[in-house]
Amino acid sequence: MFILASHAAGCPAGQVMNFSSFMTKYPWALGLIMIFFGPVVGLFGRRFFPWVISGIVAMTLLLAGLIITSIVGFMDTTVGIAISVAVSIILGGLGGLFVMKTVWIAVGVLGLVGGFFIGSMIYSIFLAISGFGTWWAALLFSFIGAIIGGFLSFRFSKQVVLVMTSVIGAYAFMRGLSYFIGGYPSEVVIIEALKNAQPIPGLTQTFWIYLALFVTGTIGCMIYQVRNAQVHSMLTQDKNYVESDDNFNAVVNKIKNKGS
């Protein structure tokens, strides 16, 4: 389920929950975090892997907790807001600490999150070209991307860590800018408009600039991480991560043999 929001200005569509109202009215709060955190993830994802992945998981669980408690009505009172925020912070912290200690789960989560963002961007391109779509297709693209990313993470760990940290970092930075500049509405606004069969509010030609920024940012982050080949010992001491190059070469050689 998603938080209801009618458009970027924040006018209500039905019952608008407290957390949704806050995020619609003060998008810069999340935007600043994404603008700062994005480059750190994209440029130093492998070097600071435990802290990067724990930060991604903690932030995801924190936002998910606030969204869920808003939907069920726990944030309708001051006490409810305080309890909801406290519980969400605790869950986010515990989740971040857990993945920091478990390499294969951390890499798998990274694949899921990165794949989700890639799927979301692919559907946004389709939406910008066609001008119409459905909410279930938007979710389907994102979830298929997440499943593919999660699957690849266990076979090509080294490549997934490089690519997905770059993808997530570039996406976060680009999305943070969009909250200030406009021209690319949030996923919540897009989904709500699609559910109500309405035009997407605020989706302008500026979207293509954001797309170019996302692609060039991803490539730039990958190049930087390859040239500054510092990888945290949490990864280099993991057998599956080290052997992922062998998996990658085996697939490449298999493709070459079929083509010859």
HUZI-V338187 format. One record per backbone hydrogen bond with DSSP energy under -1.0 kcal/mol. CO is the residue of the C=O (numbers start at 1). NH is the residue of the N-H. E is the energy in kcal/mol with one decimal. If there is no record, write none. Layout:
CO | NH | E
CO | NH | E
This chain:
7 | 10 | -1.9
11 | 6 | -1.1
17 | 21 | -2.6
18 | 22 | -2.4
19 | 23 | -2.5
20 | 24 | -2.3
21 | 25 | -2.4
22 | 26 | -2.9
26 | 29 | -1.5
27 | 31 | -2.3
28 | 32 | -2.8
30 | 34 | -2.3
31 | 35 | -2.4
32 | 36 | -2.0
33 | 37 | -3.1
34 | 38 | -2.4
37 | 41 | -2.2
38 | 42 | -2.8
39 | 43 | -2.6
40 | 44 | -1.9
44 | 48 | -2.6
46 | 232 | -2.6
48 | 52 | -2.6
49 | 53 | -2.8
50 | 54 | -1.8
51 | 55 | -2.0
52 | 56 | -2.2
53 | 57 | -2.4
54 | 58 | -2.7
55 | 59 | -2.4
56 | 60 | -2.2
57 | 61 | -2.8
58 | 62 | -2.3
59 | 63 | -2.4
60 | 64 | -2.5
61 | 65 | -2.7
62 | 66 | -2.1
63 | 67 | -2.5
64 | 68 | -2.7
65 | 69 | -2.4
66 | 70 | -1.7
67 | 71 | -2.4
68 | 72 | -2.2
69 | 74 | -2.2
73 | 76 | -1.0
77 | 81 | -2.4
78 | 82 | -2.2
79 | 83 | -2.5
80 | 84 | -2.6
81 | 85 | -2.7
82 | 86 | -2.2
83 | 87 | -2.8
84 | 88 | -2.4
85 | 89 | -2.3
86 | 90 | -2.2
87 | 91 | -2.7
88 | 92 | -2.5
89 | 93 | -2.6
90 | 94 | -2.7
91 | 95 | -2.6
92 | 96 | -2.4
93 | 97 | -2.2
94 | 98 | -2.3
95 | 99 | -2.1
96 | 100 | -1.4
102 | 106 | -2.2
103 | 107 | -2.7
104 | 108 | -1.7
105 | 109 | -2.8
106 | 110 | -2.1
107 | 111 | -2.1
108 | 112 | -2.2
109 | 113 | -2.8
110 | 114 | -2.5
111 | 115 | -2.3
112 | 116 | -2.1
113 | 117 | -2.0
114 | 118 | -2.1
115 | 119 | -2.6
116 | 120 | -2.1
117 | 121 | -2.3
118 | 122 | -2.4
119 | 123 | -2.1
120 | 124 | -2.1
121 | 125 | -2.0
122 | 126 | -1.9
123 | 127 | -2.7
124 | 128 | -2.5
125 | 129 | -2.0
126 | 130 | -2.8
127 | 131 | -2.5
134 | 138 | -1.7
135 | 139 | -2.0
136 | 140 | -2.4
137 | 141 | -2.6
138 | 142 | -1.7
139 | 143 | -2.8
140 | 144 | -2.5
141 | 145 | -2.1
142 | 146 | -2.1
143 | 147 | -2.4
144 | 148 | -2.5
145 | 149 | -2.6
146 | 150 | -2.6
147 | 151 | -2.3
148 | 152 | -2.5
149 | 153 | -1.5
151 | 154 | -1.0
152 | 156 | -3.2
156 | 160 | -2.7
157 | 161 | -2.5
158 | 162 | -1.6
159 | 163 | -2.8
160 | 164 | -3.0
161 | 165 | -1.6
162 | 166 | -1.3
163 | 167 | -2.6
164 | 168 | -3.0
165 | 169 | -2.1
166 | 170 | -2.4
167 | 171 | -2.8
168 | 172 | -2.6
169 | 173 | -2.1
170 | 174 | -2.4
171 | 175 | -2.9
172 | 176 | -2.5
173 | 177 | -1.9
174 | 178 | -1.8
175 | 179 | -1.3
177 | 180 | -1.1
177 | 181 | -2.8
178 | 182 | -1.9
183 | 204 | -1.5
186 | 190 | -2.3
187 | 191 | -2.9
188 | 192 | -2.2
189 | 193 | -2.2
190 | 194 | -2.4
191 | 195 | -2.5
192 | 196 | -1.5
193 | 198 | -3.0
194 | 197 | -1.2
200 | 203 | -1.0
204 | 207 | -2.0
205 | 208 | -1.4
206 | 210 | -1.8
207 | 211 | -2.5
208 | 212 | -2.2
209 | 213 | -2.4
210 | 214 | -2.5
211 | 215 | -2.5
212 | 216 | -2.6
213 | 217 | -2.3
214 | 218 | -2.3
215 | 219 | -2.4
216 | 220 | -2.7
217 | 221 | -2.4
218 | 222 | -2.2
219 | 223 | -2.5
220 | 224 | -2.4
221 | 225 | -2.5
222 | 226 | -2.1
223 | 227 | -2.5
224 | 228 | -2.4
228 | 230 | -3.1
232 | 235 | -1.6
232 | 236 | -1.7
233 | 237 | -1.9
235 | 238 | -1.7
238 | 242 | -2.2
239 | 243 | -2.5
243 | 247 | -1.4
244 | 248 | -2.3
245 | 249 | -2.7
246 | 250 | -2.2
247 | 251 | -1.9
248 | 252 | -2.3
249 | 253 | -2.7
250 | 254 | -1.9
251 | 255 | -2.2
252 | 256 | -2.3
253 | 257 | -2.4
254 | 258 | -1.8
255 | 259 | -1.7
256 | 260 | -1.2
